[in-house]
Amino acid sequence: MEQNPLVYKPDFEGEIGDVLFSLIQVANYFDINLNETLETVMEKYSRRFLKG
């Protein structure tokens, strides 16, 4: 019987929060505009999605 390795655990939210916080700190260190970056990546994925 194969087990699903991706099982939700309540502490995942805290871990993901830690990762997001760390990424924001790195972006701030390198003076990366997070709003512009998010807009750019959303446009990229929108184009990809529309291509199919």
Secondary structure, 3 states (H helix, E strand, C coil): CCCCCCCCCCCHHHHHHHHHHHHHHHHHHCCCCHHHHHHHHHHHHHHHHHHC
